[in-house]
Amino acid sequence: MLIQNRNIQFSKLVKTDNRLREFNFRKINGLHEELFTVDVSDDRGNRIMFKMHKEGNDWTILTEQPLPDWVKNSSFKFNDLIVEELKVS
């Protein structure tokens, strides 16, 4: 039986810290855990990249480096976006 992993990528505009920002989500296939990479530009145009992993029923930020508060404080929004996208896909 062949199990096919679909590539899932999507972008969403999210209001964080009183600004509308574009967040890009990409599901990483082939791992034992479910994982998304997320990237967004800061005010200076620098890319901020982080991962989100599934913990129980929720998607949480997997921090490997310090993230701005406006990213950390929006993690519940990212959870909702991923859950909604996975329902549609």
Buried (B, 14 or more C-beta within 10 A) or exposed (E): EEEEEEEBEBEBEBEBEEEEBEBBBBBBEEEEEBBBBBBBEEEEEEEBEBBBBBEEEBBBBBEEEEBBEBBEEBBEBBBBBBEEBBEEE
